[in-house]
């Protein structure tokens, strides 16, 4: 039976993941970043801590041989640093949050293949480029990303609603348990960070 640990469960994303796993009937528990747990006791670990600690907790999960690791994006905000994970000899399957790939109910969206438009007023501590790193990676060319008073988004001209976003997280996590290869892996995480670094340079 799957046993999942959410690291960073008190934050907004941790609370989201907890609600989703309860909905999916998955056995899960959570810890705050100040708490400790034996990660090897779990089949699945979700890292949804503050961005500067993503890399630290992902490495910890790898070193404790957690079979399935899902890290919030970006993996660390530094592609050169992210590549270090790729050099580790590990049996862990590392995936990065890619809920935007699941906004369509019909298909899983593939990277670098879509026309993307996005407008939102809300920006997190990492800045708009990192907030939108999934969109940069999904887009076939540079996406149209703006700051605006109302959330608006579209993929290939089709609108994406906030309800679609909520559902996409559910679909992503459901795939993580049943078909994890549908989620973006370590190579994708590195490529996504490289794209954002070029945008910001």
N, C-alpha and C positions, 0 to 999 in steps of 0.2 A: 504494500500500500504506500502511496505517496505521502510524504511528510514534509511540509514546507515551512521554512523560516523566512519571515519578512524582517530585514534589518532596516530600521528607520520607520517603524510602524506608527510613530506618533505624528509624523509629518502628513501633509495633505495626500501625497501619493501613497504613503503607507496605508492610510485609512481607505483610500480607493481600492488598493489591492486586497486588503482584508475583506472588504465588502464583496468584491468579485469572487474571491476564493470561497467565501461562505455560500454565495449564490451557486457556484459550480460544485459544491459539495466536497471541496478539498480540505483535508486535515491540515490546518495551519496554525502557527503561533507567531508572535512578533516580539522584537526587542528594540529598545532605543539604542542609539549609537553609543551611549555611555554604559550599556549593559553587555554582558558576555554570554556566550553560549558555545557548546561544543558543536561546531558546524557539521562535523562528520556524522552526527546523529540524524542528519536530514538528507532526503533525496533531492530536494529542490531548495534553492536559496534565492530570494529576490533582494537585490541591493537597491534601495531607494533612499539613500542617505544624501546629505548635501553633496553637490557635485565634486568639491575638492577631495571628498573621501571615497568616491566611487572606486577608484583604482585600488586604494588600500584594502577595502573590504572584499573586492573581487579577488585580489591576490590571496587574501586570507582564506577565502572559500576554495580557491584552487589548491592551496597548500594543504588543506584539510580534505582534499579529494571529494568534494561535493560533486555528485554526478551531473547535476543540472543547475546552471547559474544564469540568472537573468539580471542584467544591470541596467539601471536607468541610463538614459542618454544625457550627455556623451559619456563614454567610458572613462575619459579623464580630461578631455579638452586639450590634448597634446598628442598628436599622432605618433610622434617619435617615442613617447613614453608608452602609448598604447601598444606599440609593436613589441615591447618587452614581454607582454603576455604571450604573444605568438611564439616566442622563443622557448617558453617553458615546456618541459615535457609533462603533459598533463592528460589525464583521462576525462577531465571535466569538459562538458559541452557548454560553452559560453555563448550566450545570446544577449543582444542589446535590444532595449525597448524600441519597438517599431510599430506602434499602434496605427500610425497613418497608413501603413501598408494594408490595413484591414478596414479602412473606412468604407470600401465598397462591399456590399453584401453579396456581390456576384463572384468576385475574384480577389486574390491576394495581389496587390500592386507590386510590380517589380521596379527596382531602382533604375534611375536615369532614363525613364521611359515616358514621362508624363508632362503635360502643361499644368503648371501649378500657380495658383493665385491665392494670396492670403493677406488679411488685414485684421488687426486686433490691437486693442489699447494696452493689454496686459503684457508686461515683460518681467521675467524673473531676474534673479540676481546675476545670472550669467550673461544677460544681454540678448537682444533679439536674434542675433545670428545663431547663437547656441540654442536658444529656445526653438528655432526653426530648422535645426540641423537635419531633421528627417525630411523636411520639404526640399532642402537643397539636394539631398541625396536622391529623392524620388524624381526630381525634375530632369528632363532631357537637356535643358539649357537653364540658365539662371532664372529662378522663379521670380514672380512679381510679389514682393513682400513689402507691405506698408504698415504704418501705424495709423490706426483709425479708431473712432469712438464706438464702433459696432463690429462684432465678430462677423467676418465674411470669409469664405474660402471656397475654392472650386478645384477640382481635378478634371482635366480635359473638358472644361466648360460645364461640368456637372456640379451643382452646389453640394457642399459638405456642411452639415449642421452640427451644432453642439451635441445633439442626440446621437448623430453618427460617430462623433468623437468618443462619447461614453460607451457606445456599443463596440467600437473598435478595440477598446481595452479588454472588454469581455472576450471578444473573438480571439485577440492575440493570446491571452492567457489560456484559453481553451485549446488553442493550437499548441501552445508550449507543452502542455501535458500529453496531447494526443499525436502531434506531428511537429516536433520542435524544429525540424529542418525548414519549416515555412517561415520561421523568424530569421531576422538578420543575425549573422554570426560575427566572429571576430574580424574576418576580412572586411566585412561591411562596416563594422564599427570604425576601423582604421580609415577606410576610404571616405566615410562620412566626415570624419574629423579633418582629413586632408582638404576636402572641398571647402569646409567652413574656414579653415586657415587661409586658403587662397582668397576667399571672399574678403576676409578681414585684413589681408596684407596690403 
